[in-house]
Amino acid sequence: MEKGLVKIYCGEGQGKSTSSLGRALVCASEGKEVFMIQFLKGRHTGTLDYLKRLEPEVKVFRFEKMNRYYEELSEEEQREESINILNGVNFAKKVLTIGECDVLILDEILGLVDLGILNVEDVIHLIQAKPEEMELILTGRNLPEELVNEADYISKIGIVKKADSEA
């Protein structure tokens, strides 16, 4: 059995989640079981409903309960949502510990570090819990320096040109 790599998709540009989803589709087409745990996406059901159509090959999980992005929530709502987010992190730990899938994507987990919900050491512990043969993909805008040596592959996605309408 081949060694599963640790991959990180990071940067200011859009497309990190899309890139990880593309990788998920490739792996699913190879007969691998893929889990994607999405953080900081809220419960925007349109996207989630569509992603659920990829099951059973790609299983997508969101633990957040609010219909808005984390940054848009009041302080009280953020405290409540942080509990839900940490439930998602605990689920990821369980998946890693028992090797429940071939590919695990932790979408926007680096954003949890940016927001102070997790620290870098928490992410390192997740990486170290990865079974040898499992592929682990992490995404987020900012890449803490401490994670560089933990990854086998890092892709930085940046903005080359931005339309005036998006400014």
Phi and psi in degrees as a GROMACS rama.xvg file:
@    title "Ramachandran Plot"
@    xaxis  label "Phi"
@    yaxis  label "Psi"
@TYPE xy
-78.9425  154.787  GLU-2
-73.1504  133.371  LYS-3
-82.8182  134.194  GLY-4
-89.8625  160.134  LEU-5
-103.136  118.655  VAL-6
-118.621  142.219  LYS-7
-126.968  127.753  ILE-8
-110.701  116.878  TYR-9
-138.677  171.811  CYS-10
126.339  170.519  GLY-11
-77.163  -21.8046  GLU-12
-74.6983  159.897  GLY-13
-79.2762  152.279  GLN-14
120.559  -0.815169  GLY-15
-67.7431  -48.6868  LYS-16
-65.8004  -39.0612  SER-17
-63.8326  -41.0209  THR-18
-63.295  -42.4996  SER-19
-66.9551  -35.9603  SER-20
-67.3905  -37.4466  LEU-21
-60.4322  -43.7054  GLY-22
-62.6759  -39.2648  ARG-23
-59.2726  -43.3505  ALA-24
-65.6188  -40.3026  LEU-25
-61.0508  -47.8276  VAL-26
-64.1766  -40.9937  CYS-27
-62.1614  -37.5269  ALA-28
-67.5695  -19.5909  SER-29
-90.3598  6.0611  GLU-30
86.5022  11.5328  GLY-31
-87.6281  148.774  LYS-32
-89.9742  128.718  GLU-33
-120.421  131.509  VAL-34
-114.393  135.722  PHE-35
-123.563  121.559  MET-36
-108.14  118.218  ILE-37
-101.869  132.778  GLN-38
-115.724  152.662  PHE-39
63.2737  24.7783  LEU-40
-106.35  -7.92694  LYS-41
65.9911  -160.037  GLY-42
-110.875  33.6843  ARG-43
-57.2463  102.999  HIS-44
-73.8489  -24.642  THR-45
-58.1621  -52.671  GLY-46
-66.1771  -44.2322  THR-47
-63.1141  -43.127  LEU-48
-59.1389  -41.4226  ASP-49
-65.6731  -45.3717  TYR-50
-62.2837  -31.7458  LEU-51
-62.668  -21.3113  LYS-52
-70.3823  -13.2372  ARG-53
-80.8503  -11.0076  LEU-54
-69.7521  148.927  GLU-55
-91.1458  -6.14511  PRO-56
-67.0524  -39.8468  GLU-57
-123.19  116.96  VAL-58
-103.513  126.986  LYS-59
-111.413  132.051  VAL-60
-124.513  137.017  PHE-61
-133.532  134.047  ARG-62
-106.396  -9.48084  PHE-63
-73.5295  148.361  GLU-64
-106.798  -23.5096  LYS-65
-77.6464  152.145  MET-66
-88.8289  3.64969  ASN-67
-119.39  162.469  ARG-68
-67.3876  151.303  TYR-69
-52.8662  -43.8683  TYR-70
-65.0052  -20.5531  GLU-71
-88.0837  -5.50741  GLU-72
-84.988  154.726  LEU-73
-68.8922  167.932  SER-74
-58.2541  -43.9726  GLU-75
-62.7813  -45.1703  GLU-76
-63.8076  -37.5935  GLU-77
-63.6374  -40.0488  GLN-78
-61.3259  -44.9486  ARG-79
-63.6973  -44.6646  GLU-80
-67.9063  -32.0762  GLU-81
-59.8184  -35.929  SER-82
-63.3407  -44.4101  ILE-83
-63.1291  -41.9696  ASN-84
-61.6596  -44.0199  ILE-85
-65.9525  -29.1352  LEU-86
-62.2136  -39.2982  ASN-87
-64.2616  -40.0725  GLY-88
-64.2027  -41.9616  VAL-89
-64.1855  -36.88  ASN-90
-62.2459  -42.3307  PHE-91
-60.0925  -41.6864  ALA-92
-59.8535  -42.8355  LYS-93
-63.7749  -45.4607  LYS-94
-59.3945  -43.2288  VAL-95
-66.3457  -42.8345  LEU-96
-64.2578  -42.074  THR-97
-97.6114  -0.64556  ILE-98
61.3275  47.2839  GLY-99
-71.1312  -15.2793  GLU-100
-145.161  172.271  CYS-101
-88.1019  -32.3838  ASP-102
-133.6  128.033  VAL-103
-120.848  123.733  LEU-104
-108.97  123.437  ILE-105
-107.51  87.3479  LEU-106
-76.1213  122.155  ASP-107
69.4137  23.3527  GLU-108
-66.6517  -29.8448  ILE-109
-67.9594  -25.8292  LEU-110
-65.755  -28.287  GLY-111
-66.3926  -31.9349  LEU-112
-70.6183  -44.3054  VAL-113
-55.7048  -38.5343  ASP-114
-86.9355  -4.56243  LEU-115
80.4908  10.7898  GLY-116
-74.9693  -37.0653  ILE-117
-123.184  161.093  LEU-118
-111.226  168.994  ASN-119
-58.9145  -36.8729  VAL-120
-62.173  -35.4227  GLU-121
-60.8166  -42.2957  ASP-122
-67.8844  -40.7097  VAL-123
-60.7596  -41.7717  ILE-124
-61.8248  -38.3446  HIS-125
-62.2945  -46.4717  LEU-126
-60.3155  -44.4818  ILE-127
-68.6574  -21.235  GLN-128
-80.5564  -8.96707  ALA-129
-63.862  129.233  LYS-130
-62.481  150.292  PRO-131
-51.9221  -41.3207  GLU-132
-89.2298  -8.54281  GLU-133
-81.32  138.138  MET-134
-89.5398  133.549  GLU-135
-123.62  125.988  LEU-136
-119.231  128.528  ILE-137
-115.921  141.093  LEU-138
-130.141  160.476  THR-139
159.407  163.043  GLY-140
-65.0864  -54.9739  ARG-141
-102.323  134.683  ASN-142
-105.839  108.424  LEU-143
-62.225  138.077  PRO-144
-54.0888  -34.2477  GLU-145
-64.4785  -18.4124  GLU-146
-90.3204  -13.0389  LEU-147
-57.7664  -45.5894  VAL-148
-76.9819  -11.9545  ASN-149
-83.4221  -16.5986  GLU-150
-98.2729  150.514  ALA-151
-93.2906  -23.1862  ASP-152
-150.086  129.593  TYR-153
-130.26  127.567  ILE-154
-117.856  124.348  SER-155
-102.545  122.089  LYS-156
-105.441  120.358  ILE-157
-125.702  169.475  GLY-158
-93.8327  124.196  ILE-159
-96.9428  -39.7601  VAL-160
-145.995  141.19  LYS-161
-126.786  127.616  LYS-162
-63.0894  146.557  ALA-163
-57.0385  -33.7329  ASP-164
-68.6587  -17.0855  SER-165
-97.5377  -4.47573  GLU-166
